Amino acid sequence: MRLGCRLQNKDDSDMHTSIEQILSSYNDRAPLSRATTIPAVWYIDARIADLERLNVFSKTWQLVARTDQLNAPGQFVSTTVAGEPVVVVRGNDGVLRAFYNVCRHHAAAVVTQPCGHATLLHCPYHGWNYGLDGSLKGMPEFEGVENFDRAQNGLVPIRVETWECFVFVNLDPGAAPLTEFLGGIMKRLAPLGISKLHYFDRRTYNIACNWKVFVDNYLDGGYHVPHLHKGLSSVLDYKQYTIENEDRYCLQSSPMVASDEDAATGSTRRGDRAWYFWQHPNLMVNCYEGYMDTNLVIPVDVDHCHVIFDFYFADVSEARREYNEQSLNVGNRVQEEDLGICEDVQRGLKSRAYQAGRLSVRREAGEQLFHRLLAADLKNGSAPSTVAAD
């Protein structure tokens, strides 16, 4: 008989740990000097992902559109939030409304295009029609149906509010207003005049990592920039990089320096200062002179996320197109560099050699804020039996 010990596979070990034990394994009260990251299991356990869907993404304000997509009556945008199909539409009365994009008849999606214009919301399955205010207008061949109240069978509404050039929805009818949720970030962003910028283009990245890995990477206070992003590093005064936490947001900022070390980066990332805002849980807003991009991180499963980048410029005229395209290419190069390292981290999180890491006091206060807010969301919410089961 061969004697010896066998290292237990991390996945096998974690599946026998209750969700309560997993949540309690992170100390969200430790000061930064003694703090660790959230444990690796938070990034790889499907029960955590389920809990995040219920207690984080279903209860926070989520960016779904730009205001310029919904200016005129009949304009709509459809998307998915926390696994729920959503449509936002401007009514004939000028009111912006949001609904679950689910027909009340047999649950088909009423709106099947990502954006557009409509006079009625027409379900393609059985032809039920809804007004732009969500009211049920017509049901073909429905004569003879008893005890049916048309007024009670309109599209189910969702809360929708706007800020600057952004449209947000919240699936939780009892959530605090958007202004209260955003808190201090509104005052900090206001002087940058982002509503004067114009949408230019979108890029979507499909990354083989948990959504939190991408957020962690963003919030490490520039720690990885000199090592991973040589071009970007050439225009930032890394030693003067600052991190400020308030409410549910983190602002990372750096003075900018003129540099010809990387010509494309030097010509498209300009201004006195770079501003990198993160709003819990999954929105980033990055600003330079005459430029902004937003990053929206959308979980897919424990091992995958989508990151949607929208790019804005002060001038989107045809004469400026080549410059703006060059700026997008610089951004794309940075994201490709991040993509590789984030996927590598996701693989490492599954290793039996890793449980949790320490945080840099100088650089990673924003990451700790994220972990604390996430822990509060998960611990304060109620978990269904399917999530809480051992």
N, C-alpha and C positions, 0 to 999 in steps of 0.2 A: 504494500500500500504506500502510495507516494504522499509524503507529508508536505505541508506548506500552506501558505495563505494565498487567496486570490483577491485581487482588487475588484470591488463591486462596481459594475457599470453605473454611471451616474443616473441614467434614465431609469434603470431598474430600482435604484434606491429611492429616487424622488417620487415614483408612483405609489410608494407605500407611506408617504408623508402627507398628512392632511393639509388642506389649504390654509387652515388656521395656523398650523405649525410653520408653514412656508412664510406666511405674512409676518408672524412674530419673530422670524429669524433676522429681520432687519431692525436695527435700532435707529429710529428716526430722530431721537433726542440727543444723540452724541454730538458734541461740538466738532467743527470741521477738523480740528487738529487730531481728533481721535476717531473720526468717522470712517466708515467703509462704504463702498458702493452697495447698491442692492445686490442680493445674492444671485449667483448665476442661474439658479433655478427659476427666478422671475422672468428670465429671458427665454426659457426653453420648455416651460410647462404649459400645456394647452389650457389647463384650468385657470391659470393667471390671465391668459389671453381672453378667455370667456368672461372673467370677472372685469377686465378692463373694458370690454365692450359694453357691459351692463352699467358699471359704476364710474367709468371715465368718459368714454366717447358718447354714451347716451345721456350724459348729464352735464356736459360742458358745451359752450358755444363753439360751433364748428364752421369754418369758412367754407362756403359752397359756391360763391359766384362773385363777379364784379358788378358794381352798380351800373356800369355802362352796358351790361348785357340785359338789363331789366328796366330801361328807361321808359319805353313806350308800352301802352296797353296791349296785352296779348303776348309780349315777350316772355319766354320761359327758359329755365335751366333745370335739367334733371340730373340727379346724382345719387350717391349712396352714402349714408351716414350711419355708422355703427351697425352695418349690415341691413339697414332699412332703406328702401327706395323712397326718394324724396323729389318733389317738384316744387320749384319756386316760380311764381308768375305775377306779372303786373296786371291788375284788374282794369276794367273799363272805367272805374271810378278813381283810378290812379293809385289805389292802395296795393302795396306789395304783400303777398300772402304766400304761405308755404303749406304743403299738404303731403301726407303719405301718398306716394304714387302707386296706389293700390285700388283697383276698381272694387266697389262694394258688392258687385254681383258675384264674380267667381275669382277675384284676386289677381287678375292680370294687370300688368303695368298699363296705365292709361296713357302716359307719355312715353314714347319709345325712342325719341331723339334726344341727344344731349343738350341741345338748345335750339331755339327757333321762335316762330311766331304762330299764334293760333287764335281763332275767334271763339272756339269751343275746345274743351279737352275731350277728345273722342277715343273711347276704348276700342282697340282694334279687334277684340275677341268677340264680343256680342253687340257691339255698337252702342253701348250706353254713352250718353253725353253729359258732360258737366260744364257748368259755367266757369268763367275765370275766377269767380268768387267761391268755387268749390261746390255749389249747389247742384243737385241732380236735376237735369233738364229733360231728359227723355230716356225711355227704355223700350226698344222695339219689341212688339209681340208680347206685351206683358199684361194684356187684358185678362181679367178674371182672377188675378192674384189678390187674395184677401189679406186684410190686416197688414198692409204695407204702407208705411208713412214715407212719402218721398222726401219730406223735409228732414227726416232722420237718417237719410241714406246718401248724403253728400260726401265728398272726400273729407277724410279726417284731417283737421288742421294741425299745424306745427308752428311753434313760435319762430318768428323771423324778425331780425333787426339789422340795421346797417351802421357802419362806422367808417369814416373816410370814404374810400372807394370800394369797400368790401361789404359783402352780404353774408350774414351768419344765421344759422338755425340752431335750435336747441330742442331735442326730443323730450326733455323734461318739462312738463307744464308748470312745475313749481320752482323752477330755477330762478336765481336772481337775474335782474336785467343785464343786458350786455354791458352797459357802462360800468356797472358794479363789478362784473366779472373781469373786465379788462383793467380796471383800476388805473394805476399810475402810468401805464404805458401810453395812454392817450395823450397825456400832457407832455411826455418826453418825445413822442413822435410828431406832435403838432408843429414845432418850429421847422421841421424838415420839409414841409409842404408836399407831402406825397400825393395829395389829391390833384396836384397840378401836373403830375406825370401821366403819360399815356401808355396804355397796354400795347405791347409789341408782339410777343410770341410766347409759346409754352413749350417746355420740355418735360417729359415724364421718364423717370428712372425706376426700373424694377430691380430691387436689390434683395439678394438672398441673405437678409439679416432681420432680426426682430426690430420693430420700429424704434424701440428704446435705444438700441445701439446707435442708430443714426442721430437721435437727439443727444445722447451722451457725447458723441463725437463733436457735435456742434457746440456743446456747452463746456468744453474742456479749457476754456479761457485762452485759446490760441496755442495751447501746449504742443499740439501736433504740427502747427503751421510751419515752423522752421525746418522740420524734418520731412514733411510730406508735401508741402505746397511751396516749392522754391520760388515760383513766379509771384504768387501772392505775398510771400514773405518779403520779397524785395521792395514792396511799396508800403509796408507797415513798419512802424517804429515799435517793434516787439517789446522792448524793455518798458515802454510807456503804456502798454496794453492794460486796460482797466476792466473790472467786472463789478457790476452793481446789481443787487437783488432787491426787489420790492414786490409786494403783493404776490401775483402769480406770473411775474415776468422777470427776465434777466436781460440786462443790457451789457454787452461786451463792446468795447470801443477802443480805437487806436488812432493816434495821430498818423498821418500819411506822409511819406517822403518821396521826393522825386527820384526816379531810378530808371536807367536804361538797361539794367541787367536782363530784364525780359521785356522786349519792346512792346508786345501785344498787351501785357498786363499794365505796363507803365502808361500806355496811351489811353486805356479804357477804364482804369481804376484811379480816379483823380479826386481832388478835393483836399480840404484841410484835415478831415477825419473820416474814418470808416465807422459805421454804426451797424451793429448786429443785435437785433432784438429777437428774443424768444418769448412767446406767450404760451403758457401751459394749456394743453399738453403737447401740441403738435404743430404749432405755427411759428415760422421764422420770417422776419422782415429785415432785409439787408440793404443798406443805403450808402451810396457814394454821391458825389456831385453829379446831378442830372440823371441819376440811375437808381432803380430799386428792383430787387427781385424778392418774391415771396416763395417760401418753401413750405409745402403742406405734406406732412408725413402721414400716410394712411396704412394702418396695419392690414395685412392679408391673412397671415397665420403666424405662429411663433417663429418661423424661419424666413418670412418674407414680408416686404413692405413696398408700397409705391411712394415715390416722392415726386410731387408735382411742383415744378418751377415755373412761375409766371414772371416775365421780364417787362419792365416799364422804363421809358426814357422821356426826357424833357422834350425831345424832338424826334418824331417818328415819320418825318417826311421822307420822300423817296431819295432826296439828296443825302440824307443821313443813313440810309439803309446799310451801306457797306460797313460804316463804323459800328452800327448797332449789331450787325451780324458778327463782326469781329469780337465785340464785347460778349455776345452769347457764346462764342467759341472759347473765350477765356473762362467763362463760368462753367462750360461743359468740361473743360480740362480739369478744373478743380474738383468737380463732382466725380469724374472718372477716378481721380486719385482717392477720393473718399470712399467710393464704391468698393474698391479692392480691399481697403483696410477694414471696412465695416463687415464685409463678408468673411474676412479672415478672423475677426473678433468673434463672430457668431460661431464659427467652428471651434475656436478656443474655449468658448463658454460651455461647451459640451464635454470638455476634457475633465477627467477625474482629478487632474492636477490643479484645477482652478475652482475656487468657491466664491471669493469676493476680493476686491482690491482696495487699496488705500487711496486717498484723495490728496492732491497737492493743495496746501493751504493758499499758496500764491495764485494758483490757476483755476481750481475746480470748485469754487463756491457755487457757481451756477448749476453744475451737475448735482451738487448736494441739494440745492433748492428743488430741482426736478424730482429727485428721489423722495424727498420729504413730502412734496405735494402729491405725488403718485401714491405713496404709502397711505396718506390721509384719505385720498379718494377710495382706495381699495378697502381700507380697514373700516371706514365709516359707512360704506354701502352694505347692503344685505346680499348675501350670496344664496342663489337657489340651491336646492338639494343636489342637483346634478353637478354643481361646481364644488360644493362643500364636501362632497363624499370623499372618503379616504381612497 
